[in-house]
């Protein structure tokens, strides 16, 4: 089939209009199987020849010659319009004629003239059938599309780079508005670094434009007064085959800068310790001129992914038939929403029926076997139903269910990986995948903590519970997971916030592992469980069994220290065991610090006035303590979270009978000061 492109220059002579053909390029396009086409070499030019054409205002897309041959001009940005072979014969006749045509303007017609619509529709349909593809301009053809922000035109332009053979890249994006809290971004960057592992297995470091060790604190400070910032996760499907994700990220951001028309302030970090290696890119919400950086939704949704895929395709080349086939074969039995599922949903059309039955007038589908295999798998999951010979329907909940199954699978893999890294063996039947929804508190060993959704900043924790089950718990942010070390004993607590919404958070019950608690000289969590009127119920397996064994060994240690004795009916603990152990540990630590600092160690009694500078937090077996130093002597008093903001500041309070302190953080200056 022949394809024609016309580049025409309008020349005005008073009331007459001349269209001068500066260049006419004709190409042959061979339409092959599977929509493939390729250009053949034929080029014709006309210079200095003038064509007299009629013309209609509103849609200057066609003109008529005296021979009543209609010619559709290719007035589009890029695509060429397939036309019939008779058009070329008409064009050749026009090229051979020496006399020029003077245009005679006809009546101005409405752009909505009914007789124009069928011709245009037929021409576009012919182009589509010839393999010309969709005609794209800088604007959307439908749907809710953004026309606001930078990159709108680049998004449409970049999408033309995509083909079915392009390398696949997943891009997730989020715009994070700042609400006055400065800590979350800094904490987010810390966890991105902590959880990242390079391709060589080394600890990940932040990088930026021209630097391999960017300062996360400096970037967070630059973002403090910004209205927002952008978070992107870019995950090439073929990342293991790529030379360098850092270099790839720099190229991608460089392309973004060209598309958006501004320099960008950004940092990135690559993660290779996941099933899908990926790179995080954080971009300040400020343009080069200091204004707020606003990026079009179209560019964020489609344009950036198109650029990312094009860069990978340039490096690795287009996917061949074998690679495409293998990628789709892996999706046949997958328990998550796949590309095959999306295609099946499109095949269903408006009537919801996927017709795979053979028909004489239907082109063979090269992916028919894969689609049928996928439908059989979905049928086994109750998500597809065969209604006739070769005819299927998808369940309305298919996508939601498959996405949920994929999420469950990811959680199970996360729990298994977390336990394996700590050398802990647990049966998958003991996994609790949504521990945050339980109505009872969960106490256990902290196995893992991290970002659940690296884009949104939500967090998770894996708790090896005393009930013998392993709990996966989701949290709204990292702060809610507490600051306990791995192996510490934590408790999951539920409460209602000020708005009446249910929230969960982790509280540290002991910074020491149960193995360390067996032999220490302080008052441990194991000791408190031994004397508790209502101790936690211990399961017969898992961490519950480990706690029971640790309590027995702890009892033997207390017997050796003279704080317990074994009798016929069991072990009898000394009176005021917790107070005795706690006072002993605090005294021993205080005396050691007095020797190191040269200051006097002082212990406060109920009603005593405690004043001085908060120097440091100390982790003891008996709990967390604060060192308060007045310059001459110091005290060790129970630590509370409110003290942490007063680090290095003067504090004062009154000791209570239960050992706590009623703090007052406002220093009163009297006449003596």
C-alpha positions in Angstrom: 0.0 0.0 0.0 1.3 3.5 -0.9 1.5 6.2 1.7 1.6 9.9 1.0 2.8 12.9 3.0 2.4 16.5 1.8 4.2 19.5 3.2 2.4 22.5 1.7 3.2 26.2 2.0 0.3 28.7 1.7 1.0 31.8 -0.4 -1.5 34.7 -0.3 -2.2 37.0 -3.3 -4.9 39.4 -2.4 -8.1 37.5 -2.3 -6.6 34.4 -3.9 -4.8 31.6 -2.1 -2.1 29.5 -3.6 -0.8 26.3 -2.1 2.8 25.8 -3.2 4.1 22.3 -3.0 7.5 22.7 -1.5 8.1 19.0 -1.2 6.0 15.9 -1.7 7.4 12.7 -0.3 5.9 9.4 -1.3 6.8 6.2 0.5 5.9 2.6 -0.1 4.8 0.8 3.0 4.6 -3.0 3.0 1.9 -4.2 5.4 3.0 -7.6 6.7 1.7 -10.0 9.3 1.0 -9.0 12.9 0.8 -5.4 11.8 4.5 -5.1 10.9 5.4 -2.6 8.2 8.5 -1.2 6.7 9.4 1.7 4.4 10.6 1.1 0.8 12.6 3.7 -1.0 10.7 5.9 -3.3 10.9 9.7 -3.1 9.4 12.3 -5.4 9.7 16.1 -5.2 7.9 19.0 -6.9 9.5 22.4 -6.6 8.1 25.6 -8.1 4.8 24.0 -9.1 1.5 25.5 -8.0 -1.7 23.6 -7.6 -5.0 25.4 -7.8 -7.2 24.0 -5.1 -10.6 24.6 -3.7 -10.8 24.9 0.1 -13.1 24.8 3.0 -12.6 26.9 6.1 -12.7 25.1 9.4 -11.2 21.8 8.2 -8.6 22.4 5.5 -8.3 18.7 4.9 -9.3 18.2 1.3 -9.6 19.8 -2.1 -11.1 18.9 -5.4 -9.5 19.0 -8.9 -11.6 19.4 -12.1 -11.4 15.6 -12.4 -13.4 15.4 -9.1 -10.6 13.5 -7.4 -10.5 14.1 -3.7 -7.1 14.3 -2.0 -6.8 14.2 1.7 -4.0 16.3 3.0 -1.8 14.8 5.8 -2.2 17.7 8.2 -1.2 15.7 11.3 1.9 16.2 13.4 3.6 12.9 12.6 1.6 10.1 11.1 1.3 9.6 7.4 -2.1 8.8 5.9 -2.5 5.6 3.8 -4.4 6.4 0.6 -5.5 4.4 -2.5 -3.3 3.9 -5.5 -5.6 6.0 -7.7 -4.4 9.0 -5.7 -0.9 8.5 -6.9 -2.0 8.3 -10.5 -3.9 11.6 -10.0 -0.8 13.1 -8.4 1.4 12.0 -11.3 -1.0 13.6 -13.7 -0.8 16.9 -11.8 3.0 16.8 -11.7 3.1 16.3 -15.5 0.9 19.3 -16.3 2.7 22.6 -17.1 -0.2 25.0 -16.7 -1.0 26.2 -13.1 -4.4 26.2 -11.5 -5.6 29.5 -9.9 -7.8 28.8 -6.9 -11.4 30.0 -6.8 -12.6 30.3 -3.2 -16.0 28.7 -2.7 -18.6 29.3 -0.1 -17.3 29.1 3.5 -18.8 26.1 5.0 -19.5 25.1 8.6 -16.8 22.9 10.1 -19.7 20.6 11.2 -21.0 20.0 7.7 -22.5 16.5 7.7 -21.0 15.6 4.4 -17.5 16.0 5.7 -17.8 13.6 8.5 -18.2 10.3 6.5 -15.2 11.1 4.3 -12.9 11.9 7.2 -14.1 8.9 9.2 -13.5 6.6 6.3 -10.0 8.0 5.7 -9.0 7.6 9.3 -10.4 4.1 9.3 -8.5 3.2 6.2 -5.3 4.5 7.8 -6.0 2.4 10.9 -6.6 -0.8 8.9 -3.4 -0.2 7.0 -1.3 -0.3 10.1 -0.8 3.4 10.5 -1.7 3.2 14.2 -3.4 5.8 16.2 -3.1 9.4 15.3 -1.7 11.3 18.2 -1.5 15.0 18.7 -0.5 16.9 21.7 -4.0 16.6 23.3 -5.9 13.7 24.7 -8.6 11.9 22.7 -10.8 11.4 25.7 -11.0 10.7 29.4 -9.9 12.9 32.2 -6.6 14.2 31.1 -4.5 17.0 32.5 -3.8 20.1 30.5 -2.0 21.8 33.4 1.7 21.6 34.4 5.0 21.0 32.7 5.6 18.0 30.4 2.1 17.8 28.9 3.3 17.9 25.3 6.4 15.8 26.0 4.1 13.1 27.4 2.2 12.7 24.1 5.5 12.9 22.2 7.2 10.3 24.3 4.3 7.8 24.0 5.1 7.5 20.3 8.3 5.7 21.3 6.4 2.8 22.8 5.9 -0.4 20.9 4.9 -3.9 21.9 8.6 -4.8 21.8 9.8 -2.0 24.0 11.4 -3.0 27.3 8.9 -2.9 30.1 9.4 -0.5 33.1 7.1 0.1 36.1 7.0 3.6 37.3 5.2 4.6 40.5 4.9 8.3 41.5 3.6 10.3 44.4 3.4 14.0 45.2 4.0 14.5 48.9 2.7 17.8 50.3 4.5 19.2 53.3 2.4 19.8 56.4 5.0 21.5 58.6 6.6 18.2 59.8 10.2 18.1 58.8 11.2 14.7 60.3 9.2 12.4 57.9 11.3 13.2 54.8 14.6 12.8 56.7 13.3 9.5 58.3 12.2 8.3 54.8 15.6 8.9 53.4 17.3 7.1 56.3 15.2 4.0 55.7 15.7 4.1 52.0 19.4 4.0 52.7 19.1 1.4 55.4 17.0 -1.0 53.3 18.9 -0.5 50.1 21.6 -2.9 48.9 23.7 -2.3 45.8 24.2 -4.8 43.0 27.5 -5.7 44.7 25.8 -6.4 48.0 27.1 -3.3 49.7 25.1 -0.9 51.7 23.2 1.6 49.5 24.2 5.2 49.4 22.2 8.2 48.1 23.5 9.6 44.8 22.6 12.6 42.8 23.7 14.5 39.7 27.4 14.1 39.4 27.8 12.7 43.0 27.8 9.1 44.3 27.4 10.0 48.0 24.7 12.7 48.4 23.9 14.1 51.9 20.4 13.1 52.9 20.3 15.6 55.7 21.2 18.5 53.3 18.6 17.4 50.8 15.9 17.2 53.5 16.9 20.7 54.8 16.6 22.1 51.2 13.1 20.7 51.0 12.0 22.1 54.4 10.3 25.3 53.0 9.0 23.7 49.8 5.3 23.2 49.2 5.8 19.6 48.1 8.2 17.1 46.7 8.0 14.2 44.3 8.7 10.5 44.9 9.3 8.1 42.0 10.1 4.4 42.0 11.5 3.2 38.6 11.7 -0.6 38.2 12.9 -1.9 34.8 11.8 -5.5 34.2 15.3 -6.3 32.8 17.2 -4.4 35.6 19.6 -7.4 36.2 20.8 -7.2 32.6 21.5 -3.4 32.8 25.0 -2.1 33.4 24.2 0.5 36.0 20.9 1.7 37.6 22.6 4.9 38.9 23.7 5.9 35.4 20.2 5.0 34.1 18.6 7.2 36.8 20.8 10.1 35.8 19.9 9.8 32.2 16.2 9.6 33.0 16.3 12.7 35.2 18.3 14.4 32.4 15.5 13.6 30.0 12.9 14.8 32.6 14.8 18.2 32.7 14.5 18.5 29.0 10.8 17.6 29.0 10.0 19.9 31.9 12.2 22.8 30.8 14.0 23.2 34.1 16.9 21.9 36.1 15.9 19.5 38.9 17.2 19.2 42.5 17.1 15.4 43.2 18.6 12.4 45.0 18.3 8.7 44.3 19.1 5.3 45.8 19.1 1.9 44.1 17.7 -1.2 45.8 18.9 -4.7 44.6 17.8 -6.8 47.5 14.2 -7.3 46.2 12.6 -9.5 43.6 12.4 -6.5 41.3 15.5 -4.2 41.5 14.5 -0.6 41.3 15.7 2.9 41.9 14.1 5.6 44.1 14.2 9.2 42.9 13.2 12.1 45.1 12.7 15.5 43.4 12.3 18.8 45.1 9.0 20.6 44.2 10.9 23.7 43.1 11.8 24.7 39.6 15.1 26.3 38.6 13.6 29.8 38.8 12.4 29.2 42.4 8.7 28.7 41.5 6.7 25.7 42.6 7.4 22.8 40.3 4.1 21.6 38.8 4.2 18.5 36.6 1.4 17.4 34.4 -0.5 14.3 35.5 -0.2 13.0 32.0 3.6 13.2 32.2 3.7 11.6 35.6 1.3 8.8 34.6 2.5 8.1 31.0 5.3 10.3 29.8 7.9 9.4 32.4 7.3 5.7 31.9 7.6 6.1 28.2 11.0 7.8 28.6 12.1 5.2 31.1 11.2 2.3 28.7 12.9 4.1 25.8 16.2 4.4 27.7 16.2 0.7 28.6 15.3 -0.3 25.1 18.2 1.8 23.8 20.5 0.0 26.1 19.3 -3.6 25.7 17.5 -3.5 22.4 13.9 -4.3 21.7 12.4 -7.5 23.1 12.5 -10.4 20.6 9.7 -12.9 20.1 11.2 -15.4 22.5 11.5 -12.9 25.3 7.9 -11.7 24.8 6.7 -15.3 24.8 8.6 -16.2 27.9 7.4 -13.2 29.8 3.8 -14.0 28.9 4.2 -17.7 29.8 5.3 -16.7 33.3 2.0 -14.9 33.7 -0.3 -17.9 32.9 -0.2 -19.4 36.4 0.5 -16.1 38.3 -1.7 -15.2 41.3 -1.7 -11.5 40.7 -3.1 -9.1 38.1 -1.0 -9.5 34.9 -0.6 -8.0 31.4 -2.5 -11.1 30.1 -5.4 -10.2 32.4 -5.5 -6.7 31.1 -5.6 -7.9 27.6 -8.4 -10.4 28.4 -10.4 -7.6 29.9 -10.0 -5.5 26.7 -10.9 -8.6 24.6 -14.1 -8.9 26.6 -15.4 -5.6 25.2 -18.7 -4.1 26.2 -20.7 -7.3 26.3 -18.1 -8.9 28.7 -17.6 -12.0 26.6 -14.2 -13.3 25.6 -14.7 -15.2 22.4 -11.9 -17.6 21.7 -13.9 -19.9 19.4 -12.3 -20.4 15.9 -14.0 -18.5 13.1 -13.2 -18.6 9.3 -13.2 -14.8 9.0 -11.0 -14.1 12.1 -7.3 -13.5 12.0 -5.4 -16.1 14.0 -4.3 -14.9 17.5 -0.7 -15.8 18.2 -1.4 -15.6 21.9 -4.5 -17.7 21.9 -2.9 -20.6 23.7 -1.6 -18.4 26.4 -5.0 -16.7 26.9 -6.8 -20.0 27.1 -4.3 -21.2 29.6 -4.7 -18.1 31.7 -8.5 -18.4 31.5 -8.3 -22.0 32.8 -6.2 -20.8 35.7 -8.6 -18.0 36.5 -11.4 -20.5 36.3 -9.7 -22.6 38.9 -9.6 -19.5 41.2 -13.2 -18.9 40.6 -12.5 -15.7 38.7 -13.5 -16.8 35.1 -16.4 -18.8 33.9 -16.9 -20.7 30.6 -20.3 -19.9 29.2 -20.0 -21.8 25.9 -17.6 -23.3 23.4 -14.6 -21.1 23.5 -16.5 -18.3 25.2 -15.6 -16.9 28.7 -16.5 -14.2 31.1 -14.4 -12.6 33.8 -15.7 -12.3 37.3 -16.4 -8.6 38.3 -14.0 -9.0 41.2 -11.2 -10.6 39.2 -8.9 -7.6 39.2 -9.4 -6.7 42.9 -9.1 -10.4 44.0 -5.9 -10.9 42.0 -4.4 -7.7 43.3 -5.2 -8.9 46.8 -3.7 -12.3 46.2 -0.6 -10.7 44.9 -0.4 -8.5 48.0 -0.8 -11.6 50.2 1.9 -13.3 48.4 4.3 -10.4 48.9 3.5 -10.4 52.6 4.2 -14.1 52.9 7.5 -13.7 51.1 8.4 -10.7 53.4 7.7 -12.7 56.6 9.7 -15.7 55.3 12.7 -13.5 54.3 12.6 -11.7 57.7 12.6 -14.9 59.7 15.3 -16.5 57.5 17.6 -13.5 58.0 17.4 -14.0 61.8 17.8 -17.8 61.6 14.2 -18.4 62.8 12.1 -21.3 61.4 8.3 -20.9 61.4 5.5 -22.7 59.5 3.6 -20.6 57.0 0.4 -21.8 58.7 1.4 -19.7 61.7 1.5 -16.4 59.7 -0.9 -13.7 60.6 -1.0 -11.4 57.6 -3.1 -8.5 59.1 -2.0 -8.3 62.7 -3.2 -4.6 62.9 -6.8 -5.8 62.6 -6.7 -8.0 65.7 -8.7 -6.8 68.8 -6.1 -8.2 71.3 -2.7 -6.9 72.0 0.3 -8.8 70.5 3.5 -9.3 72.5 6.5 -10.8 71.0 10.0 -10.4 69.5 10.6 -7.7 66.9 11.9 -9.6 63.8 11.8 -6.9 61.2 10.7 -3.3 60.5 10.7 -1.2 57.4 8.7 0.6 54.7 5.6 -1.2 53.6 4.9 1.2 50.7 8.1 2.9 49.8 6.2 5.5 47.9 3.6 6.5 50.5 6.0 6.0 53.5 3.7 3.5 55.3 5.5 1.0 57.5 5.4 -2.6 58.6 6.7 -4.8 61.4 7.1 -8.5 61.7 6.5 -9.8 65.3 7.3 -13.3 66.4 4.5 -13.5 69.0 4.4 -15.3 72.3 1.1 -16.8 71.1 3.2 -19.0 68.8 2.2 -17.1 65.6 4.2 -14.7 63.5 2.4 -11.4 62.9 2.7 -9.0 60.0 1.5 -5.5 61.1 1.0 -2.4 59.0 1.4 1.1 60.4 0.6 4.6 59.0 4.3 5.7 59.3 7.7 4.6 60.6 7.3 6.5 63.9 4.5 4.2 64.9 6.9 1.2 64.8 8.8 2.5 67.7 12.6 2.5 68.2 13.2 -1.0 69.6 16.2 -2.9 68.3 15.7 -6.2 66.4 15.2 -9.0 68.9 13.7 -6.7 71.6 10.4 -7.5 73.2 7.6 -5.3 71.9 3.8 -5.0 72.4 1.3 -4.0 69.7 -1.2 -1.6 71.2 -4.4 -0.3 69.7 -5.9 3.1 70.7 -8.2 5.8 69.4 -6.6 9.1 68.4 -8.0 12.6 68.9 -10.2 12.2 65.9 -11.7 8.9 67.2 -9.9 6.8 64.6 -8.4 3.5 65.5 -4.6 3.4 65.4 -1.9 1.0 66.3 1.6 1.5 67.6 4.5 -0.6 69.0 5.7 -0.1 72.6 9.0 -1.5 73.7 8.7 -3.8 76.7 12.4 -4.7 76.9 15.4 -3.5 74.8 17.1 -6.8 75.5 16.5 -10.1 73.8 15.2 -13.0 75.9 18.7 -14.7 75.6 20.3 -11.6 77.1 17.7 -11.3 79.9 18.6 -14.7 81.3 21.9 -13.7 82.9 21.7 -9.9 83.5 21.6 -8.4 87.0 18.7 -6.0 86.5 14.9 -6.4 86.5 14.0 -8.0 83.2 10.8 -8.5 81.3 11.1 -12.2 82.1 11.2 -11.3 85.8 8.1 -9.1 85.5 6.3 -12.0 83.8 7.3 -14.3 86.6 5.8 -12.1 89.3 2.8 -10.8 87.3 -0.7 -11.6 88.6 -1.9 -11.9 85.0 1.1 -13.0 82.8 0.8 -13.2 79.1 -0.4 -16.5 77.7 2.5 -18.5 76.1 1.9 -20.7 73.1 3.2 -24.2 72.9 5.3 -23.5 69.9 7.3 -20.8 68.3 8.4 -17.8 70.4 6.1 -18.8 73.2 8.0 -22.0 73.8 11.3 -20.1 73.7 10.0 -17.7 76.4 8.9 -20.5 78.6 12.4 -22.1 78.4 14.1 -18.7 79.0 12.0 -18.2 82.1 13.1 -21.5 83.5 16.8 -20.7 82.9 16.2 -17.2 84.5 14.8 -18.9 87.6 18.0 -20.9 87.9 20.1 -17.7 87.7 18.0 -16.0 90.5 18.4 -19.1 92.7 22.2 -18.7 92.3 22.0 -15.0 93.2 19.9 -15.9 96.4 16.8 -14.2 95.1 14.8 -17.4 94.6 14.6 -20.9 96.0 13.3 -24.2 94.6 10.8 -26.1 96.6 8.8 -29.2 96.0 5.9 -27.3 94.4 8.1 -25.0 92.3 10.4 -21.9 92.5 9.7 -19.3 95.2 10.8 -15.8 94.3 12.1 -13.3 96.9 9.8 -10.4 98.0 10.1 -7.2 96.2 12.2 -9.0 93.5 11.7 -6.3 90.9 12.6 -3.4 93.2 15.7 -5.3 94.5 17.0 -6.1 91.0 16.3 -2.6 89.7 18.0 -0.8 92.6 21.0 -3.0 92.4 21.5 -2.4 88.7 21.0 1.3 88.9 23.4 1.6 91.8 26.1 -0.5 90.0 25.8 1.5 86.8 25.8 4.8 88.8 29.0 3.9 90.6 30.7 3.0 87.4 29.7 6.3 85.8 30.9 8.2 88.9 34.3 6.6 88.4 34.4 7.5 84.7 33.2 11.1 85.1 34.5 12.1 88.5 31.1 13.3 89.6 29.1 12.1 92.5 26.3 9.7 91.9 23.1 10.6 93.8 19.9 8.6 94.1 16.6 10.4 94.6 13.8 9.3 97.0 10.0 10.1 96.7 9.4 13.8 96.9 13.0 14.8 96.1 13.7 17.6 93.7 15.5 16.5 90.5 17.2 19.2 88.5 20.0 19.4 86.0 20.9 19.0 82.3 19.6 16.0 80.5 22.8 14.4 79.1 21.9 11.0 77.7 19.6 8.0 77.6 20.9 4.8 78.9 19.4 1.3 78.1 19.5 -1.0 81.2 18.0 -4.4 81.8 15.6 -2.7 84.1 14.5 -0.2 81.5 15.5 3.1 80.0 17.0 5.7 82.2 18.0 9.3 81.8 21.3 10.8 83.2 20.6 14.2 84.8 23.7 16.2 85.6 23.8 19.4 87.6 27.5 20.0 87.3 28.5 18.5 90.6 26.5 15.3 90.8 24.2 13.3 88.6 21.2 11.0 89.0 19.8 8.2 87.0 16.0 8.5 86.7 13.4 6.6 84.6 13.4 7.9 81.0 10.2 9.1 79.2 9.7 10.0 75.5 9.0 13.7 76.4 12.6 14.0 77.7 14.1 13.4 74.3 13.2 16.8 73.0 15.1 18.3 76.0 18.4 16.7 75.2 21.2 19.0 76.3 18.7 21.3 78.0 18.0 22.1 81.7 15.1 20.1 83.2 13.5 19.8 86.6 10.9 17.7 88.3 9.8 15.9 91.5 10.3 12.2 92.2 7.2 10.2 92.7 6.7 7.2 95.0 6.5 4.8 92.1 10.0 5.8 90.9 8.8 8.1 88.1 9.4 11.9 87.8 6.8 14.7 87.3 8.8 16.8 84.9 8.7 20.6 84.4 10.6 21.7 81.3 10.3 25.5 81.9 13.2 26.7 83.9 12.1 29.3 86.5 14.5 32.1 87.0 14.3 33.6 90.5 16.1 36.5 92.1 19.1 34.3 92.9 19.7 33.6 89.2 
